[in-house]
Amino acid sequence: MKFPVLSVLLALGLTACAAIQPERSIGRDLDDTNASLSIKAAMTRAEGYALDGVDVEVTDGLALLTGTVPRDEDRRQAECLAWSALAVRAVENEIAVSNATTLRDGARDAWITQQIRGRLLRDRSVRSVNFNIEAENGRVFLLGIARTRGELERAAQHASLVDGVTEVVALVRVVGEEGAPVARGARQAAACGGEAMPSGDALPSLDAPQDLRSAPVTPID
């Protein structure tokens, strides 16, 4: 049996926070929701840019951008605006640049998300509440916090075994794994063409995710 390629992008860092609050909380979820709404509102107000096809999901301070835009400058502007939310500590820009209209199969994506969520809920080795699942035309993004690397790998394997999934990208922080923090202002300035907006640089930042590509995964059960 052939399984989709598993792309594990580990969002490391935030170790100081992890020592106090190792897993997702109501406060963190509220910050994420407000950040997502703020970014979407900023994109709506961005005159001269085609950002209608951009989707935004913020989990544990990491902003995931997906969808399609017609120009590279639209893609860059979307990432710049994502940094405008103070609660955002890292941005993963997965926006595709294409003039072609890509129709998203929302019903299929919802089904895939439901199937993955069900598998995680049934696995007692995975704390499913710590994971957020985003599906887009067969690509699945896992976001959130894993208690161990083994839990992360197990969650990713569950996702890869669902029918219709072509790739699994895990943007997950593993508790206790340290990464070298990157200054938030510098990351924002790079995304905004050297013009950093006022931000809380004192906040800890997530290091750039590491891209670890493995061979096809082994089924769990």
N, C-alpha and C positions, 0 to 999 in steps of 0.2 A: 504494500500500500504506500502511495506517495503522499507526502505531507508538504505543506507550503513552507517556504523559507521563513525562518524565524529571525527577525531583526530585533535585537535587544539593545535599546538605548537607555543606559542607566543614568538617571539624573542624580548625581551624587552631591554631597554637601549638606548644609543645614544641620550639621552635627550638634551644634549648641542647642538648637531647638529640639532635636531628637532626644537629647538627654532629659528634657523636661516633658516634652509632649511627643512621644514616639509614634503615635498614630493619629489618624484624622479626628478632628473634634468639631463640635458645632460652630465654635468661633472661627476656625479655619475655613469651614465650609461657607460660612457667611461672608468672609473676606473674599473667597474665590467667586462667589455669586456676584457680589458687588463689583469685583474687578471685571468679570465677564460683561456685565451690563454696561460698565463704563467704557470698555473698549468698543463694544458694538455701537454705543451712542456716538463715540468719537469717529468711527468709520462712517456713520450715517451723515455726519456733518462735514466730512472731508470732501470739499469741492474740487472738481477736476480729476478725481480718482474713481476708478470703477471697482468698488469693493463690495458690491451686492452679492457676489458669489463666494464670499469668505465666511467661513464658520469659525466661531471662537469657543473654546472650552478651557476653563481654568481649573486646575486641580492641584492642591498643595502648593500653590504659588507658581505653578508652571502653566504658561499659556500655550495651548496647542492651536495653531492656525492651519486650517485645511480649506479645500475648495479650489476654485479656478479664477484667475484674473487674466485680462488680455495683454497686459504689459508688465515688464519687469519692474518699472517704477511703481506700479500698483502693489506689487508684492512687497517691495521695500517699504512703502508707506504703511502697509498693513502691519508689518513688524514694528515699525517706528511707533505707531499708535498703541500697539500692545504694551510697549514699555511705559506708556503714559500712566498706567494704573500702578499706584505705589505698592499694592499688594503683590504685584508680579515680580518674581525673583528670577525667572528664566523664561525664554521664549523659544519654542520649537516651531519653525516655519516650514510647513509641509504644503504650502500653496503651490499649485501648478500654474505655469504661465502658458496659456493656449488661446488661440483665437477661435478654436472650435468650441461649440457649446456642448458641455458634458452633462448629460442628464443623470441625476443621482436617483438611484432606486431606493427611495426612502423606506418603502415597505420591506424590501429585502434586508436593508441595513438594520431595521428594527428587529426583524426576525433573528438575524445573526446575533445582535446584542442580547436578545432574550435567551437564546440558546447558550451563549457563553455565560451569562449571569446564572442560569440554572445549573450549569456544570460547577461553577464556583461555589454556589450555595450548597450543593450536595457533597462537596469535598471538605471534610472536617480539618484537613491540613491547611486550608486556605481561609483567611479571614476576609470574606468577600466584601464586607462593608468598606474596607480600606482601598478598594479598586474601583476606578471609573472606567467604563468601556465606551469607546467611540468607534463606530464602523462607517466606512465610506467606500462604497463600490468594491467590496471584498477586502479592503485593507482594514485591519483592526488595530486601534491604538489603545493600549492599556496605560492608565495613569493612576497615580496615588502612591501608596506606601506599602512596602513589603517588610515583614518582620525579619526575614532571612532571604538570602539569595535563592535557596532551595524553594521557598514559597513563591518567589517571583517566577522561577523557571517552571514550576508546576502550573501556575496560573496561565503563563504563556502557552504551555503545551495544551491546556484545556481549550484555549482560544483557537489554536491551530487545527484542532480536530473537528471543528464545526464545518459542516458542508458549506461551500461557497467562499470560505476564507482563503485568500491568496497570499496574504502576508500579515504577520503580527509584529507590531512595533511597540515595545514596552518602554514607556517614559516613566519609570518608577524609581522612587528613592528607596534604597535598602537601608534600614535602620542600622547604625553603627559603622557603615562604610563611609570613610572620609574622602572628600575631594577638595582640591585646591580652589577656594572661593575666587570668583572673578568679580571685580568691581562693577557694580550695577551701572554706575554712570558711564563707564567706558563702553560697556556692552550697548547701552542705549545710544551713546554718541555714534558708535559704529553703524548702528541700524538707521540712525536719523541723519546720516551724512555729515557727522561732526557736530551736530547741534543737539546737545543733550538738554532735555527738559528738566526743570527742577524735580528732584526725586530724593528719596531717603537712602542715600548711599551707605548709611550706617547699618542698614538691614543686611543680614547674611545673604549671600547669593549662591545660586546653584552653579556648579561648574558646567561647562559645555558637556552634553551627554556623550558618552563613549559608545561608538558603534561597534557592537560585537555580533558578527554574523556567524551563525553556526550552520552545521549540516542539517538536513531534515530531522525533525525531532522524533523521539521515540514515543509511541502511544502510552498513555498512563494505564488504562485498563482495557 
